Amino acid sequence: MSDYTNFQIGEAFPLPIRHQQDGGLFQIDVNGCMFILQLSRTDIIAREAFRTGQMEIALYEQDGLLFFLYQMDGIFKDGWGDAPISLCGVRPEFLPTPQSLKDPVLHLYLVDTTLQILLAQRQVTLDEPFMDILRRYVSAQKKQPLSEAAYAQTVQDIWRGKTSAQMREMASAVQEIPLAIKPPLS
């Protein structure tokens, strides 16, 4: 369904990223679900961990906002990261459609913050409870969209009150993504 898989490792990341800084960005649009992790310092271990390592993802809801939470073995020594999800700034022609919301594939991209080069990519299938929450959130946001100012203020208020780890403890959906390396046949 999506053209995201046509991106080339080692090439410039083909989509514009408004906030070029270390951290995660989750977007849901007409092409489906996408998570971009921008890091200014990576090595081969981090790239392989992103591409094939074990991950845990979660969704946390508060005050009408949804946060995508992530923990990645081999990239973060401990702790969780979070990326607030918003339809603010998504042009009307790129808003998620009922058809795009049927696709349970999450496209993950690791991008060098400084050079804006794609370092690794991966696709995972989201569980139905995870997708149900995303669909419900998109429907609510389309019916009652937040302004960018209200969205930014609410995100800051939530961040002042909770860490990513605290959000994870109260997550409404959690999914473990197993190691993507198969052991050799003996």
C-alpha positions as CSV (number, residue, x, y, z in Angstrom):
1,M,0.0,0.0,0.0
2,S,2.8,2.4,0.9
3,D,5.7,3.7,-1.1
4,Y,7.7,3.9,2.2
5,T,9.5,0.6,1.4
6,N,11.1,2.1,-1.7
7,F,13.5,4.2,0.4
8,Q,17.2,3.4,0.0
9,I,19.7,2.8,2.8
10,G,22.6,5.3,2.6
11,E,20.5,7.8,0.5
12,A,18.9,11.0,1.7
13,F,15.7,10.4,3.5
14,P,13.1,11.3,0.9
15,L,10.4,12.9,3.2
16,P,10.7,16.3,4.8
17,I,11.2,16.2,8.6
18,R,10.1,19.4,10.3
19,H,11.9,18.9,13.5
20,Q,15.5,17.7,12.8
21,Q,16.7,16.7,16.3
22,D,17.4,13.4,18.1
23,G,14.2,11.6,19.0
24,G,11.2,9.8,17.5
25,L,8.4,10.9,15.2
26,F,5.3,8.9,14.6
27,Q,3.0,9.7,11.7
28,I,-0.2,8.2,10.5
29,D,-1.5,9.3,7.1
30,V,-2.9,8.2,3.8
31,N,0.1,5.9,3.4
32,G,-0.3,4.2,6.7
33,C,1.8,4.2,9.9
34,M,5.4,5.4,10.0
35,F,7.9,5.8,12.9
36,I,11.1,7.8,12.3
37,L,13.9,7.6,14.9
38,Q,16.5,10.4,14.4
39,L,19.9,9.9,16.0
40,S,23.0,12.0,15.6
41,R,25.3,9.3,16.9
42,T,24.9,5.7,15.7
43,D,27.2,2.8,15.0
44,I,26.8,-0.5,13.2
45,I,25.4,-2.1,16.4
46,A,22.7,0.5,16.7
47,R,21.8,0.1,13.0
48,E,21.6,-3.7,13.2
49,A,19.6,-3.4,16.5
50,F,17.1,-1.2,14.8
51,R,16.9,-3.4,11.8
52,T,16.7,-6.8,13.5
53,G,16.6,-6.3,17.3
54,Q,14.0,-6.9,19.9
55,M,11.7,-3.9,20.5
56,E,8.7,-3.1,22.7
57,I,6.2,-0.5,21.6
58,A,3.2,0.9,23.4
59,L,0.4,3.5,23.2
60,Y,-0.5,5.9,26.0
61,E,-3.6,8.2,26.0
62,Q,-4.0,11.3,28.1
63,D,-6.0,14.6,27.7
64,G,-7.1,13.7,24.1
65,L,-3.6,12.9,23.0
66,L,-1.9,9.7,22.0
67,F,1.8,8.9,22.5
68,F,3.7,6.2,20.7
69,L,6.2,4.7,23.2
70,Y,9.3,2.7,22.2
71,Q,12.1,0.8,23.8
72,M,14.8,-0.7,21.6
73,D,17.5,-3.1,22.8
74,G,20.9,-2.2,21.5
75,I,20.0,1.4,20.9
76,F,18.9,2.7,24.3
77,K,20.7,1.3,27.3
78,D,17.6,1.8,29.5
79,G,14.4,3.7,29.3
80,W,11.7,4.6,27.0
81,G,11.3,7.2,24.3
82,D,8.0,8.7,23.3
83,A,6.5,10.4,20.2
84,P,3.2,12.3,20.5
85,I,0.9,11.5,17.6
86,S,-1.0,14.3,15.9
87,L,-2.9,15.0,12.7
88,C,-1.9,18.7,13.1
89,G,0.0,19.8,10.1
90,V,-1.1,16.8,8.0
91,R,-2.6,18.3,4.8
92,P,-6.2,17.3,4.2
93,E,-5.3,15.2,1.1
94,F,-2.8,13.2,3.3
95,L,-5.1,12.5,6.2
96,P,-5.5,8.8,7.0
97,T,-8.4,7.1,5.1
98,P,-10.5,4.0,6.1
99,Q,-8.4,2.1,3.6
100,S,-5.0,3.2,4.9
101,L,-6.2,2.4,8.5
102,K,-6.8,-1.2,7.5
103,D,-3.1,-1.7,6.8
104,P,-1.5,-3.0,10.1
105,V,2.1,-2.4,8.9
106,L,4.3,0.0,10.8
107,H,7.2,1.3,8.7
108,L,10.2,2.1,10.9
109,Y,13.1,4.3,9.8
110,L,16.4,5.2,11.5
111,V,17.7,8.5,10.1
112,D,21.0,10.3,10.8
113,T,19.9,13.6,12.3
114,T,22.8,15.7,10.9
115,L,23.0,14.3,7.4
116,Q,19.3,13.2,7.0
117,I,20.5,9.9,5.6
118,L,18.4,6.7,6.0
119,L,20.5,4.3,8.1
120,A,18.1,1.4,8.6
121,Q,14.5,0.4,8.0
122,R,12.1,-2.2,9.1
123,Q,8.5,-3.2,8.9
124,V,6.4,-4.8,11.6
125,T,2.8,-5.8,11.8
126,L,0.8,-4.1,14.5
127,D,-1.6,-6.2,16.7
128,E,-5.3,-5.6,16.3
129,P,-5.6,-3.9,19.8
130,F,-2.9,-1.5,18.8
131,M,-4.5,-0.7,15.5
132,D,-8.0,-0.3,17.1
133,I,-6.6,2.4,19.4
134,L,-4.9,4.2,16.4
135,R,-8.2,4.0,14.4
136,R,-10.2,5.4,17.3
137,Y,-7.7,8.2,17.9
138,V,-7.7,9.2,14.2
139,S,-11.5,9.2,14.1
140,A,-11.6,11.5,17.2
141,Q,-8.9,13.8,15.8
142,K,-10.8,14.1,12.5
143,K,-14.0,15.0,14.3
144,Q,-12.5,17.5,16.7
145,P,-9.0,18.5,15.5
146,L,-6.6,20.3,17.8
147,S,-4.9,23.5,16.7
148,E,-1.1,23.2,16.6
149,A,-0.8,25.6,19.6
150,A,-3.3,23.6,21.7
151,Y,-1.5,20.4,20.7
152,A,2.0,21.8,21.6
153,Q,0.7,23.1,25.0
154,T,-1.0,19.8,25.9
155,V,2.2,17.8,25.0
156,Q,4.3,20.1,27.1
157,D,1.9,19.8,30.0
158,I,1.9,16.0,29.8
159,W,5.7,15.9,29.5
160,R,6.0,18.1,32.7
161,G,3.9,15.6,34.6
162,K,5.1,12.2,33.3
163,T,8.2,10.5,32.0
164,S,8.1,8.0,29.1
165,A,8.5,5.2,31.6
166,Q,5.5,6.4,33.6
167,M,3.5,6.6,30.4
168,R,4.5,3.0,29.6
169,E,3.3,1.8,33.0
170,M,-0.2,3.2,32.1
171,A,-0.2,2.2,28.4
172,S,-3.4,1.1,26.8
173,A,-1.7,-1.2,24.3
174,V,1.7,-2.9,24.4
175,Q,3.3,-5.0,21.7
176,E,6.6,-6.8,21.8
177,I,8.5,-7.1,18.5
178,P,10.7,-10.2,18.6
179,L,14.3,-10.5,17.3
180,A,14.1,-10.7,13.5
181,I,17.1,-12.9,13.1
182,K,16.4,-16.6,12.6
183,P,18.9,-19.1,14.1
184,P,20.7,-21.2,11.4
185,L,19.4,-24.6,10.8
186,S,21.5,-27.3,12.3
